[in-house]
Amino acid sequence: MRISARADYAVRAALQLAVSAGDGPLKAEAIADAQDIPHKFLEGILNDMRRGGLVLSQRGGNGGYRLAKPAASISIADVIRVVDGPLVSVRGVRPPDLSYTGAAESLLPLWIALRSNVREILEGVSLADVAASDLPADVSALTDTPDAWTNP
């Protein structure tokens, strides 16, 4: 699985909005500077997040962006789906829409299992969890094995 730069930037921008929720709207420039995200790229991402119902925008001198709902009710999966579409696809196709034959027939259940695990993790972690550095125990446990931190 690969997390695109767009998804990474979107999650980071959403986290910046989550930790700044009490400070009023944040300008895109402030988010871009705080997270070292290219400003023009971020503008497109924020527009997608606004259309997706994750952020609200306000015009004017005191304008900017803020989360559309509490950070605890926005999962990391919600953010990724808004900017990148489905969490797991194979050649751009969702696993249930695939079919294989012969020796590859058991590949479909593997892709479905992968999607299920990705969903379980990303839907189970909210912006509030990450912003508070308080990942759910089952997610934290996955990082405890030495192999989790090494590339094969």
C-alpha positions in Angstrom: 0.0 0.0 0.0 1.2 3.5 -0.8 0.1 6.7 0.9 0.3 9.5 -1.7 1.8 12.9 -1.0 -1.7 14.4 -1.4 -3.1 12.1 1.3 -0.1 12.8 3.6 -0.5 16.5 3.2 -4.3 16.3 3.7 -3.9 14.4 7.0 -1.2 16.8 8.2 -3.3 19.8 7.3 -6.3 18.3 9.1 -4.1 17.6 12.2 -2.9 21.3 12.1 -6.6 22.4 12.1 -7.4 19.9 14.9 -4.7 21.3 17.2 -5.7 24.9 16.4 -9.4 24.4 16.7 -9.8 26.8 19.6 -7.8 29.6 17.8 -10.4 30.3 15.1 -9.9 29.7 11.4 -6.4 29.2 10.0 -5.2 30.6 6.8 -3.9 28.2 4.2 -0.5 29.9 4.3 -0.3 29.3 8.1 -1.1 25.6 7.6 1.4 25.3 4.7 4.1 27.0 6.7 3.5 24.9 9.9 3.5 21.6 8.0 6.0 22.5 5.2 3.4 21.8 2.5 3.6 23.6 -0.8 0.9 26.4 -0.6 -0.6 26.0 -4.0 -0.9 22.2 -3.6 -2.5 22.7 -0.2 -5.1 25.0 -1.6 -6.4 22.3 -3.9 -6.4 19.8 -1.1 -8.3 22.1 1.2 -10.9 22.7 -1.6 -11.3 18.9 -1.9 -11.7 18.6 1.9 -14.2 21.5 1.9 -16.3 19.8 -0.9 -16.0 16.5 1.1 -17.5 18.1 4.2 -14.4 17.9 6.4 -13.5 21.5 6.5 -15.3 24.8 6.4 -13.9 27.9 4.9 -14.5 31.5 5.8 -13.6 34.5 3.6 -12.3 37.8 4.8 -9.5 39.2 7.0 -10.3 36.8 9.8 -11.1 34.0 7.4 -9.4 30.7 6.9 -10.2 27.0 7.4 -11.5 25.0 10.3 -12.7 21.5 10.8 -16.4 21.0 9.9 -16.9 18.7 12.9 -15.0 17.6 16.0 -11.6 16.0 15.4 -12.7 13.0 17.4 -15.4 12.3 14.8 -13.1 12.5 11.7 -11.1 9.4 11.0 -7.8 9.3 9.1 -9.7 7.1 6.6 -12.2 10.0 6.1 -9.4 12.4 5.1 -7.7 10.0 2.8 -10.9 9.0 1.0 -11.8 12.7 0.4 -8.6 13.5 -1.4 -7.6 10.1 -2.9 -10.7 7.9 -3.1 -10.8 4.3 -2.0 -8.3 3.2 0.6 -7.3 0.1 -1.3 -7.6 -0.5 -5.0 -5.9 -2.8 -7.5 -5.1 -1.1 -10.7 -7.7 1.6 -9.8 -10.4 -1.0 -9.2 -12.0 -1.8 -5.9 -11.3 -5.4 -4.8 -15.0 -6.5 -4.9 -15.1 -5.6 -8.5 -12.2 -7.8 -9.5 -12.2 -11.4 -10.5 -9.4 -13.9 -11.0 -9.2 -17.4 -12.4 -6.9 -20.3 -12.1 -3.8 -20.0 -10.0 -4.7 -16.4 -9.1 -8.2 -17.1 -7.9 -7.3 -16.9 -4.2 -5.8 -13.5 -4.8 -9.2 -11.8 -4.4 -9.7 -12.8 -0.8 -6.1 -11.6 -0.1 -6.9 -8.1 -1.5 -10.2 -8.1 0.5 -8.3 -9.0 3.7 -5.8 -6.3 3.0 -8.6 -3.8 2.5 -10.3 -4.9 5.7 -7.1 -4.5 7.8 -6.4 -1.1 6.3 -9.9 0.0 7.0 -9.8 -1.3 10.6 -6.7 0.8 11.3 -7.5 4.0 9.4 -11.1 4.1 10.4 -10.3 3.3 14.0 -7.9 6.3 14.4 -9.3 9.8 14.6 -7.6 13.2 14.1 -8.0 13.7 17.8 -6.1 10.5 18.6 -3.2 11.5 16.4 -3.2 15.1 17.6 -3.1 14.0 21.2 -0.4 11.3 20.5 -2.8 8.8 21.8 -3.2 6.0 19.2 -5.6 3.2 20.1 -3.8 0.3 21.9 -4.3 -2.1 19.0 -2.7 0.3 16.6 0.2 1.1 19.0 0.8 -2.6 19.5 1.5 -3.0 15.8 4.4 -0.7 16.1 6.0 -2.6 19.0 7.5 -5.3 16.9 11.0 -4.6 15.7 10.1 -5.7 12.1 7.5 -2.9 12.0 10.3 -0.3 11.7 12.5 -2.1 9.2 12.2 -2.4 5.4 12.6 -5.9 4.1 
